[in-house]
Amino acid sequence: MPATLAALGLVAAACGGDDGEDASTAATVDEGVKSGIESQLGGSTTTSTSAVEDPTTLEGWEELWSEQRAAIVARIQENGWGLNAEGTQVTGPEGFTMDLSACPAGWSNTEGLTDTEIKIGHPTALSGTLADYGNISRGQIAILDYYSQEGFFEDSEGKTRSVNMILKDDAYDPARTIPLVDELLDSEKAFAIQTLGSPSTMKVYDKLNQRCVPHPLPITGHPAWGDPVHHPWTTTAGFAYNTEAVLWGNFIEDLMADEFPDGVKVAALVMNNDFGKSYDSAFKAYIAQSPNAAKFEFVTETIEPSAPTVKDPMTTLAAEGADVFIAMTAGVSCTQAIIEAAENGMTEDVPYLFMPSTCKASSFMGKDKVGGDGSASEGWWVFGGGLRDLNSVAEDGNAFIEWARERVRAIGLDPASSGSFSNGIGNGWAMAQALKIGGELDGGLTRTNLILALRAIDMTNPMLVTGIQFNMNGNADAYVIEGSDVSRWNSGEQRWVPEGDIIDLSGKSSNCAWDQAAGLCG
């Protein structure tokens, strides 16, 4: 086992840099984080998962969240943040602002709200090779439906609403996402829009910001969403892909010292879209800034998102004789990569094989997917963003997890049918909390109050392992999750088993003004 697992804090978060830095490194390696880590050399920089105890009952969780929401509301009110008297500007933490005078004519702060309903539009993958991710949306609905039925969304104006999340199938195809977003904006008059996937989100987030429509918690870890200055209406939702790429690079550099002193050959299967390219460019930039750059050899094969099989590119990569393999992909292709690696000899010949965080869900790794006794996925690694597995036996007895499983069953679905429910439960919980906080602010629930609530959120997300924070802080911190576990798949137990302590670098990442032409943070 590499020494990396004993000192996982020695990693640079990957979310951008200041203008004027060399683009190849500024896109991924945050100098502030690096210097902060260097100041701690010689001691443990990881966060113990036993540092803080979680509540042991759902009532205990609700009490904790109520206290945390109250603290957020008090902070906002004490600082006088929110909509100004003229209705032209919103202020928030650390210099965060939104200029409402730039919104289109006829814009409404309450469009998509009635006295009883909150209408949220959501194009997502309900069909195609990434259809399992549609269960993220269903997991959100399970949580939002429960809270709606409980009357949770009562705002400071005395209005109690239910969330109506309108799902539209874009099959993870950006060309389909664009007209669906237009329909949700112009016909459905949605209060907010949520999206799934980096390519689809990249196509519509400019429009949503120009139209001053909340774009909360998109289901994608692309670093571009961490841009509160130029895209204030879009927030992050999870672990950034370029942070993950830096973790891979740090892990591999440690292997050079212990196992591969002459150098490491890394092979990757890369999805050919904005999602896969964000992994690829971040990892290449990590190599470029590494003092061991000459010892890295990096080879890739690409696949299209709709590719029915990955056999040919995986066969090509198997012939490379790599020391490390990384799946920089998503959906069905993750499971296919495991199967192909077992069949073409990579499982035996490549010492380290990595799944991406996007495929941490057990529905991509389990024996019902990879076949046989499930041993094909034995020993694969993941930096999983700290997400708990709703279906892991290790979570049996966890009060929130048991409750969340019941919420999925309550909407007529089996939680064991998809690991993607885990992400959905976490995202649904976050959406519910943000709507509740926004509603408790002066003026009740509005579009601007929802965004302000998210930009100031600081809570304990029950779907994250203890020790990983869930917070944003206006213009100073745009990434709600900046930590991760490192885990290996145990095929006998059919679950991810943590290796070492978790990593948390909350507040360390710089914002990312994404340059689409260059494919880098500006």
ABEGO torsion letter per residue (X at the ends): XBAAAABAABBBBBAEBBBGBBAAAAAABBAAAAAAAAAABGBBABBBAAABBBBABAAAAAAAAAAAAAAAAAAAAAAGBEBBAAGABBBBBGGBBBBAAABBBGBBAABGBBAABBBBBBBBBABEAAAAAAAAAAAAAAAAAAAAAAGABBBAAGBBBBBBBBBBBAGGBAAAAAAAAAAAAAAAGBABBBBBEAAAAAAAAAAAAAAGBBBBGBBBABAAABBAAABAABBBABBBAAAAAAAAAAAAAAAAAAABAAEBBBBBBBBBBAAAAAAAAAAAAAAAABAAAAABBBBBBBBBAABABAAAAAAAAAAAGBABBBBBBBEAAAAAAAAAAAAAGAAAABABBBBBAAAABAAAABAAAAEEAGAAABGBBBBAGGBBBAABAAABGBAAAAAAAAAAAAAGBBAAABAAAAAAAAAAAAAAAAAAAAAABBGEBBAAAAAAAAAABBBBBAABBBGBBBBBBEAABABABABBBBBBBBAAAGBBBBBEBBBBABGABBBBBBBAAAGBBX
